[in-house]
Amino acid sequence: MVAQDTLDYYRGWLDYRRWFLRIPGVQVCVAQDGTPRLSAALGSAEEPAGTPLTERHLFRIASHSKTFTAVLVLRLVEQGRLRLDDPVAAHVPGLAGSAVANTTLRELLSHGGGVIRDSEDGDFWQLLRPYPDRDELVRIAAEPSASVLPRHERFKYSNIAYGVLGLVIEQATGGTYGEAVRKEILEPLGLSDTGPELLPERRAECAAGHSALSYATGRTVIDHVDTAALGAATGFFATATDLVSFYSALLPGDERLLDDDSLRQLRHRAWDVKQAESGYALGVSLNRVGEHELFGHGGGFPGHITRTLACPKRRTVASVLTNAIDGPAEPLVMALFQLMDMAAAATHQPAPDGARFAGRFVNLWGVQDVALLDGRLFALSPTVANPADDPVALEIIDDTTLKIVSGPGGVPIGELIRYEFAPDGTIRSVRGGGMTMRPFEPPA
């Protein structure tokens, strides 16, 4: 089980990273066995207005939509209404005779069909034109240019493929994609803050999207738009709380949505994306942290970058949602699992009274954290993407002194860190490596 002190540090680290990287807002939820252990909203829902972000603000979760679509397909397979090896043209007659006609549902789900990513005119991603409607989607998929690579050649990500899977689901159910989502997933799980397309009446609940700082000195607000026939690939909205509930239902042994056989197929690696470090299964991406393989998905929508990861072994799910197009959602959520791994591997002595030494400290040379993780103290840098990189192990000598017991080259191993406390127990200063540091408070 993830320790509460680790979650407490992670929350503070997230808030610092949000401030350090000038991300308007971050919404986070961490659950274990489906029970939330951490839920927080940090920063602003809309930067120009300074509107505080809340845990109920909705985010456009973009390609998380693909996991919902994959679960729907597998539910329909369990019900005998689809087969994973069906050719797509058997369910979308407009694709008969096209280059993608014989591409199977399994290939579309795993991005193994060689299908074009977004068409030759994907400027809807810049909001320069509307997203394709059903007729345009079928035309795009039926064009010779839609088959870019031979089937089974390599992983080739495709939003068009998942848009077509939405049409397959409509044909199999006899209703709309949105109706299938609500009946098969949202209602069984009680997800009231999730949907396949942002409804006009709920737009006011949505956190504003923001442009990036890589091409401007300030951010602008980005409008929310309808994704039309690409809803099955990128249209969903949700909160972090709802996302961890959904992905918790995909952990082994949870049969609320799929039986164990289907869950294994969902998570079974179909492709290596970046050697063993990352891969793709059926509608879920795969990542490895230490000895643990995680599954989940990310999403990039104009103005929102989001990421959810689930660890089957630890039965832990974490979701981080950001409302900027340069929001580093993936490293932000990966950091939790990296911290958990680091703490689990530690061999130095536990610190029973470690909380009194923990904090964030600053001097001319930068910022340093003293973090309590799973009962042990570490010195970590909050300015790097992976806070578990090059950890420094600390042990308590007495009620005002720590000792550096291990760390990377250049760390003054064996030296002492001395604290000055105020009468009320708050930390006035810390002196280590010959230099004084003071508690850090970010500027307003």
C-alpha positions as CSV (number, residue, x, y, z in Angstrom):
1,M,0.0,0.0,0.0
2,V,1.3,3.5,-0.8
3,A,2.2,5.2,2.4
4,Q,0.4,8.3,3.5
5,D,3.6,10.2,3.9
6,T,4.5,9.4,0.3
7,L,1.2,10.8,-0.9
8,D,1.6,13.9,1.3
9,Y,5.0,14.6,-0.2
10,Y,3.8,13.9,-3.7
11,R,1.0,16.4,-3.4
12,G,3.4,19.1,-2.3
13,W,5.9,18.2,-5.0
14,L,3.1,18.4,-7.6
15,D,2.2,21.9,-6.4
16,Y,5.8,23.0,-6.6
17,R,6.2,21.6,-10.1
18,R,3.0,23.3,-11.2
19,W,4.5,26.6,-9.9
20,F,8.0,25.9,-11.2
21,L,6.8,25.1,-14.7
22,R,4.1,27.9,-14.7
23,I,1.3,25.4,-15.5
24,P,-2.1,27.1,-14.7
25,G,-3.7,24.2,-13.0
26,V,-3.2,20.5,-12.0
27,Q,-6.0,18.1,-10.9
28,V,-4.9,14.8,-9.3
29,C,-6.4,11.7,-7.8
30,V,-4.7,8.6,-6.5
31,A,-6.7,5.5,-5.6
32,Q,-5.9,2.1,-4.1
33,D,-8.2,-0.8,-4.8
34,G,-10.7,1.8,-6.1
35,T,-10.7,3.9,-2.9
36,P,-9.3,7.5,-3.3
37,R,-6.3,8.1,-1.1
38,L,-5.4,11.6,-2.5
39,S,-7.6,14.1,-4.4
40,A,-6.5,17.7,-5.0
41,A,-6.9,20.6,-7.3
42,L,-3.9,23.0,-7.5
43,G,-3.7,26.4,-9.2
44,S,-6.2,28.0,-11.6
45,A,-9.0,26.8,-13.8
46,E,-8.5,29.9,-15.9
47,E,-5.3,31.8,-15.7
48,P,-6.4,35.3,-16.8
49,A,-9.3,35.3,-14.5
50,G,-7.5,33.6,-11.6
51,T,-10.4,31.2,-11.1
52,P,-9.4,28.6,-8.5
53,L,-9.3,25.0,-9.9
54,T,-11.5,22.5,-8.0
55,E,-11.7,18.8,-7.9
56,R,-15.0,18.9,-9.8
57,H,-13.8,20.9,-12.8
58,L,-14.0,18.8,-16.0
59,F,-11.1,18.3,-18.3
60,R,-11.0,17.2,-21.9
61,I,-9.1,13.9,-21.6
62,A,-8.6,13.3,-25.4
63,S,-7.0,9.9,-26.1
64,H,-8.1,8.4,-22.8
65,S,-11.2,8.0,-25.0
66,K,-9.5,5.1,-26.7
67,T,-9.5,3.0,-23.5
68,F,-13.3,3.5,-23.2
69,T,-13.7,2.5,-26.9
70,A,-11.6,-0.6,-26.4
71,V,-13.6,-1.6,-23.3
72,L,-16.8,-1.2,-25.3
73,V,-15.5,-3.4,-28.1
74,L,-14.4,-6.1,-25.7
75,R,-17.8,-5.9,-23.9
76,L,-19.5,-6.4,-27.3
77,V,-17.2,-9.3,-28.0
78,E,-18.2,-10.9,-24.7
79,Q,-21.8,-10.4,-25.6
80,G,-21.2,-12.2,-29.0
81,R,-22.0,-9.1,-31.1
82,L,-18.5,-8.6,-32.4
83,R,-15.3,-10.6,-32.9
84,L,-11.8,-9.1,-32.6
85,D,-10.8,-10.7,-35.9
86,D,-13.8,-9.3,-37.8
87,P,-12.7,-7.2,-40.8
88,V,-13.8,-3.6,-40.4
89,A,-15.8,-3.5,-43.6
90,A,-18.1,-6.1,-42.2
91,H,-19.4,-3.4,-39.9
92,V,-18.8,-0.2,-41.8
93,P,-20.1,-1.0,-45.4
94,G,-18.7,2.3,-46.7
95,L,-15.2,0.9,-46.4
96,A,-16.0,-2.2,-48.6
97,G,-13.4,-2.4,-51.3
98,S,-11.1,0.1,-49.7
99,A,-7.5,-0.4,-48.7
100,V,-8.5,-0.8,-45.1
101,A,-11.5,-3.1,-45.7
102,N,-9.8,-6.2,-44.3
103,T,-8.1,-4.5,-41.4
104,T,-9.4,-6.3,-38.3
105,L,-10.9,-4.7,-35.1
106,R,-7.9,-6.1,-33.2
107,E,-5.5,-4.3,-35.5
108,L,-7.4,-1.0,-35.2
109,L,-7.5,-1.4,-31.4
110,S,-3.7,-2.0,-31.1
111,H,-2.7,0.6,-33.7
112,G,-1.3,-2.2,-35.9
113,G,-3.4,-1.5,-39.0
114,G,-1.1,1.0,-40.7
115,V,-3.9,3.5,-40.8
116,I,-3.3,7.2,-41.4
117,R,-3.2,9.2,-38.1
118,D,-5.5,12.2,-38.7
119,S,-6.0,12.5,-42.5
120,E,-4.0,14.7,-44.8
121,D,-5.8,17.7,-43.4
122,G,-5.6,17.5,-39.6
123,D,-5.9,21.2,-38.9
124,F,-8.9,20.5,-36.8
125,W,-6.3,19.8,-34.1
126,Q,-5.4,23.5,-34.3
127,L,-9.2,24.5,-34.4
128,L,-8.7,25.8,-37.9
129,R,-11.7,23.7,-39.1
130,P,-14.3,21.4,-37.6
131,Y,-13.5,17.8,-36.7
132,P,-14.7,15.3,-39.3
133,D,-18.4,14.3,-39.2
134,R,-19.4,10.7,-39.9
135,D,-19.5,11.1,-43.7
136,E,-16.1,12.7,-43.8
137,L,-14.6,10.1,-41.5
138,V,-15.8,7.3,-43.8
139,R,-14.4,9.2,-46.8
140,I,-11.0,9.7,-45.1
141,A,-10.8,6.0,-44.1
142,A,-11.9,4.8,-47.6
143,E,-9.2,6.9,-49.5
144,P,-6.2,5.0,-50.8
145,S,-4.0,7.3,-48.7
146,A,-5.6,6.0,-45.5
147,S,-3.5,2.8,-45.7
148,V,-0.1,4.2,-45.0
149,L,1.8,1.1,-43.9
150,P,1.1,-2.7,-44.4
151,R,-0.8,-4.3,-41.6
152,H,1.2,-5.8,-38.8
153,E,4.4,-3.9,-39.9
154,R,4.7,-1.7,-36.8
155,F,2.9,0.4,-34.2
156,K,1.3,3.3,-36.0
157,Y,-0.9,5.5,-33.9
158,S,-4.2,6.4,-35.5
159,N,-7.1,8.6,-34.4
160,I,-8.9,7.7,-37.7
161,A,-8.8,4.0,-36.7
162,Y,-10.5,4.7,-33.4
163,G,-13.0,7.0,-35.0
164,V,-13.9,4.1,-37.3
165,L,-14.2,1.8,-34.2
166,G,-16.9,4.2,-32.9
167,L,-18.8,3.5,-36.1
168,V,-18.4,-0.2,-35.6
169,I,-19.9,0.1,-32.1
170,E,-22.9,2.1,-33.4
171,Q,-23.5,-0.6,-36.0
172,A,-23.3,-3.4,-33.5
173,T,-25.5,-1.7,-30.9
174,G,-28.0,0.0,-33.2
175,G,-27.6,3.2,-31.2
176,T,-25.2,6.1,-30.9
177,Y,-21.7,5.8,-29.6
178,G,-22.6,8.0,-26.7
179,E,-25.6,5.8,-25.8
180,A,-23.4,2.7,-25.7
181,V,-20.8,4.5,-23.5
182,R,-23.5,5.5,-21.0
183,K,-25.2,2.1,-20.9
184,E,-22.1,-0.1,-20.9
185,I,-19.6,1.9,-18.8
186,L,-20.8,5.1,-17.2
187,E,-24.0,3.8,-15.6
188,P,-22.5,0.5,-14.2
189,L,-19.6,2.5,-12.6
190,G,-21.7,5.5,-11.5
191,L,-19.4,8.0,-13.4
192,S,-21.4,11.2,-13.3
193,D,-18.6,13.5,-14.4
194,T,-17.5,11.6,-17.5
195,G,-18.9,11.7,-21.0
196,P,-18.0,11.0,-24.6
197,E,-18.4,14.6,-25.7
198,L,-18.6,17.8,-23.7
199,L,-22.2,18.8,-23.6
200,P,-23.1,22.5,-24.1
201,E,-24.8,22.6,-20.7
202,R,-21.6,21.5,-18.9
203,R,-19.1,23.7,-20.6
204,A,-19.1,26.1,-17.7
205,E,-17.9,23.3,-15.5
206,C,-14.8,22.7,-17.7
207,A,-11.4,24.0,-16.8
208,A,-10.2,26.5,-19.5
209,G,-7.6,25.2,-21.9
210,H,-4.4,27.3,-22.3
211,S,-1.8,27.7,-25.0
212,A,1.9,26.9,-24.6
213,L,4.8,29.1,-23.5
214,S,7.2,27.7,-26.0
215,Y,6.0,30.1,-28.7
216,A,4.8,33.1,-26.6
217,T,5.5,35.0,-23.4
218,G,2.1,34.4,-22.1
219,R,-0.8,32.0,-22.4
220,T,-4.1,32.5,-24.1
221,V,-7.4,30.6,-23.5
222,I,-8.4,28.0,-26.0
223,D,-12.0,27.3,-26.9
224,H,-13.6,23.9,-26.2
225,V,-14.9,22.3,-29.5
226,D,-16.9,19.3,-30.5
227,T,-14.9,16.3,-31.9
228,A,-17.8,15.0,-34.0
229,A,-17.1,11.6,-35.4
230,L,-13.7,11.4,-33.7
231,G,-15.4,11.2,-30.2
232,A,-14.4,7.6,-29.9
233,A,-10.7,8.6,-30.3
234,T,-10.6,11.9,-28.5
235,G,-13.9,13.4,-27.4
236,F,-14.2,12.4,-23.7
237,F,-14.3,14.7,-20.7
238,A,-13.8,13.6,-17.1
239,T,-12.4,14.5,-13.7
240,A,-9.3,12.8,-12.2
241,T,-11.6,11.1,-9.6
242,D,-13.8,9.5,-12.3
243,L,-10.7,8.4,-14.3
244,V,-9.2,6.5,-11.4
245,S,-12.6,4.9,-10.8
246,F,-12.7,3.8,-14.4
247,Y,-9.1,2.4,-14.6
248,S,-9.5,0.8,-11.2
249,A,-12.3,-1.3,-12.8
250,L,-9.7,-2.6,-15.2
251,L,-7.4,-4.0,-12.6
252,P,-7.1,-7.8,-12.4
253,G,-10.0,-9.5,-10.6
254,D,-12.5,-6.6,-11.0
255,E,-15.2,-7.9,-13.3
256,R,-17.6,-5.0,-13.2
257,L,-16.8,-4.2,-16.9
258,L,-14.9,-7.1,-18.3
259,D,-14.2,-10.7,-17.3
260,D,-10.6,-11.7,-16.5
261,D,-9.9,-13.1,-19.9
262,S,-10.9,-9.8,-21.6
263,L,-8.9,-7.8,-19.0
264,R,-5.8,-9.8,-19.9
265,Q,-6.4,-9.2,-23.6
266,L,-6.9,-5.5,-22.9
267,R,-3.5,-5.3,-21.1
268,H,-1.6,-7.8,-23.3
269,R,1.3,-6.1,-25.0
270,A,0.8,-6.0,-28.8
271,W,3.6,-3.7,-29.7
272,D,6.8,-2.3,-28.2
273,V,6.7,1.5,-28.7
274,K,10.0,2.4,-27.1
275,Q,11.8,-0.9,-26.5
276,A,10.7,-2.5,-23.2
277,E,10.2,0.9,-21.6
278,S,6.8,1.5,-23.2
279,G,4.3,-0.4,-25.3
280,Y,0.7,-0.6,-26.4
281,A,-2.0,-3.3,-25.9
282,L,-5.7,-2.9,-26.9
283,G,-6.6,0.7,-26.1
284,V,-4.1,1.0,-23.3
285,S,-0.5,2.1,-23.3
286,L,2.1,0.3,-21.2
287,N,4.9,1.7,-19.1
288,R,7.5,0.2,-16.9
289,V,8.8,1.6,-13.6
290,G,11.3,-0.7,-12.0
291,E,9.9,-4.2,-11.9
292,H,6.3,-2.9,-12.3
293,E,4.4,-2.7,-15.6
294,L,1.8,0.0,-15.6
295,F,-1.1,0.4,-18.0
296,G,-3.3,3.5,-18.8
297,H,-3.5,6.2,-21.3
298,G,-2.7,9.8,-22.0
299,G,-4.5,12.5,-23.8
300,G,-3.6,15.7,-25.7
301,F,-6.4,18.0,-26.5
302,P,-6.0,21.7,-27.5
303,G,-5.4,23.2,-24.1
304,H,-5.4,20.1,-21.9
305,I,-2.7,17.4,-21.4
306,T,-3.7,14.4,-19.2
307,R,-2.3,11.1,-18.1
308,T,-3.6,8.1,-16.1
309,L,-1.5,5.1,-15.0
310,A,-2.5,1.9,-13.1
311,C,-0.2,-0.5,-11.3
312,P,-1.8,-4.0,-11.2
313,K,0.6,-5.3,-8.6
314,R,0.2,-2.4,-6.2
315,R,-3.5,-2.0,-7.2
316,T,-2.8,1.7,-7.4
317,V,-4.2,4.1,-10.0
318,A,-3.1,7.8,-10.4
319,S,-4.4,10.4,-12.8
320,V,-3.0,13.9,-13.4
321,L,-4.9,16.4,-15.5
322,T,-3.3,19.7,-16.7
323,N,-5.0,22.6,-18.4
324,A,-2.2,23.8,-20.7
325,I,-1.0,22.4,-24.0
326,D,2.5,22.1,-22.6
327,G,1.4,20.5,-19.3
328,P,3.8,17.6,-18.5
329,A,1.1,15.2,-17.3
330,E,3.1,12.0,-18.0
331,P,6.2,12.8,-15.9
332,L,3.9,14.3,-13.2
333,V,2.0,11.0,-12.8
334,M,5.0,8.8,-13.4
335,A,6.7,10.5,-10.4
336,L,4.4,8.9,-7.9
337,F,5.4,5.4,-9.0
338,Q,9.0,6.4,-9.2
339,L,8.9,7.7,-5.6
340,M,7.1,4.5,-4.5
341,D,9.8,2.3,-6.1
342,M,12.6,4.4,-4.6
343,A,11.1,4.2,-1.1
344,A,10.5,0.4,-1.4
345,A,14.2,-0.1,-2.4
346,A,15.6,1.9,0.4
347,T,17.8,0.1,3.0
348,H,18.7,3.0,5.4
349,Q,17.2,3.3,8.8
350,P,13.6,4.4,9.2
351,A,12.9,7.8,10.8
352,P,10.2,7.5,13.5
353,D,10.2,11.3,14.1
354,G,11.1,12.2,10.5
355,A,8.1,14.5,9.9
356,R,9.7,17.3,12.0
357,F,12.7,17.4,9.6
358,A,10.7,17.3,6.3
359,G,10.3,20.4,4.2
360,R,11.4,22.4,1.2
361,F,14.4,24.7,1.6
362,V,16.2,27.3,-0.5
363,N,19.5,29.1,-0.7
364,L,21.3,31.0,-3.5
365,W,22.1,27.7,-5.3
366,G,18.6,26.4,-5.5
367,V,15.8,24.4,-3.8
368,Q,16.2,21.2,-1.9
369,D,13.5,18.9,-0.4
370,V,13.9,16.8,2.7
371,A,11.1,14.2,2.1
372,L,9.6,11.5,4.3
373,L,8.7,8.6,2.2
374,D,7.4,5.3,3.6
375,G,9.0,6.2,6.9
376,R,12.4,7.1,5.6
377,L,14.1,10.5,5.0
378,F,15.6,11.5,1.7
379,A,17.1,14.7,0.2
380,L,15.5,15.2,-3.3
381,S,15.6,17.8,-5.9
382,P,12.1,19.1,-6.8
383,T,13.4,20.9,-9.9
384,V,13.9,17.7,-11.9
385,A,11.2,15.7,-13.7
386,N,11.9,12.5,-11.8
387,P,12.3,13.4,-8.1
388,A,13.6,9.8,-7.5
389,D,16.7,10.5,-9.6
390,D,19.9,10.5,-7.5
391,P,18.2,10.3,-4.0
392,V,20.3,11.1,-1.0
393,A,19.5,8.9,2.1
394,L,19.3,10.6,5.5
395,E,19.2,9.2,9.0
396,I,18.4,10.9,12.3
397,I,21.3,11.4,14.7
398,D,19.5,13.4,17.3
399,D,16.5,15.8,17.6
400,T,18.3,18.5,15.6
401,T,20.7,16.6,13.3
402,L,20.6,14.4,10.3
403,K,23.4,12.4,8.7
404,I,23.9,11.9,4.9
405,V,24.4,8.1,4.6
406,S,24.4,7.5,0.9
407,G,23.9,9.3,-2.4
408,P,25.5,9.9,-5.9
409,G,29.0,11.2,-6.4
410,G,29.7,14.7,-5.2
411,V,27.3,14.3,-2.2
412,P,29.0,15.0,1.1
413,I,28.3,11.4,2.4
414,G,29.0,11.1,6.2
415,E,28.5,14.8,6.9
416,L,25.8,16.2,9.1
417,I,22.8,18.4,8.5
418,R,21.9,20.6,11.4
419,Y,18.5,22.2,12.0
420,E,17.5,25.3,14.0
421,F,13.9,25.1,15.3
422,A,11.7,27.8,16.7
423,P,10.1,27.2,20.1
424,D,6.9,26.2,18.3
425,G,8.7,23.4,16.4
426,T,8.8,25.1,13.0
427,I,12.1,25.1,11.1
428,R,14.0,28.4,11.0
429,S,17.1,27.2,9.1
430,V,19.0,24.1,7.9
431,R,22.8,24.0,7.5
432,G,24.3,21.2,5.4
433,G,27.3,21.0,3.2
434,G,28.6,24.1,4.9
435,M,25.7,26.3,3.7
436,T,22.5,27.5,5.3
437,M,19.1,27.0,3.7
438,R,15.8,28.5,4.8
439,P,12.2,27.3,4.4
440,F,10.9,27.9,0.9
441,E,7.8,29.9,0.1
442,P,6.9,30.4,-3.5
443,P,6.4,34.0,-4.6
444,A,2.8,35.0,-5.1
